[in-house]
């Protein structure tokens, strides 16, 4: 549910940026400043980063969850009294080659 609200917020931010660009472009001097120079570079960078953030939040990265999170939580490993690794979750550790 929270992820859905975040996506809606990012889409709304992009729509607002587009509306501001359209309104500002009606004023010749101000519209030119928004497209050129330092202000134009900052505006274009902000828009590109907003699009990239939306893309990364909508498209999961290579089978991982949102923002690169693991699909299932994993417990840290610890040393057992015999010296072998074991999981603190009580499950056996993954098989390893020795």
N, C-alpha and C positions, 0 to 999 in steps of 0.2 A: 504494500500500500504506500509506504513512504517513497519507494523507488518510483512509483507512478507519479506521485506529486512532484518529485524532483524533475522528472522528464517533462511534465506539463509546465513547470516553472522555467525550464530551459527553453522550451518552445515559445513560451510567452515572452521571454527576454529577447529572443531573436526577432519575434514579431514587433516588439517595441522598438528595437534598433532599426528595423526596416521602416517603421512609421516615422521615427525621428529623422532618418535620412531623407525620406520623401518630403516631410514638412520643411526641413532646413534647406533642401535643394530649391525650394520655391524662392528663397531669398538668395540672390545671386552671390553676393560677397561671402555670406556665411556658408553656403553650400560648397563654394570653392575651397574654403579653409578646411572643411570636413573631409575633402578628397585629397588635399595636398599637404605637404609639410609635416611637421611633428604631430599635429593634431590628427591629420589624416592617417599617418602611420599608426598612431595609438588606436584610433578607431578601427582600422582594418585588422590590426592584431587582436583587439578585443573580440571582434566578430569571428575571426578565424578560430580563436581559442574557445569561444562559446560553441561553435559548430563542432570542433574536435571533442569537446567535453560531452556534447549531446551524442555524438557518434559512439564514443567509448562507453557511455552509460547504457546505450540501447543494444549495442553489439557486444556480447560477452567475449572476452579474450581467450581464444583457443580452448574452449571447453571449461575454462575457469568461470567462477561466478562474477558478479558485478565488481568492477574495480580490481580485477585480478585476484579476488579472494578464492580460497580453496573450496571445492565443492562439498567437502566434509571436514569437520574439525579434526585435528590430529593431536594426540597427547604427546608431550615430550618424552624422550627416552631417558632411562636412568640405568645405572649399573646394578645388577643383582649381586648378592653375596658371592656367587660363584664367578663373577667378573664379566658375565655376558650382558648384552643390552636387553632390557625389557621395557615395555611400555608402562607408564604410570596409570594407564586406563584399565589395566588388567588383561588386555588382549595381547597375544604374542606379537613380537616385532616382525616386520617383513623379512623374508628369507634373504640371506646375504651369502656371498661366495667368500670362502676363505682360502 
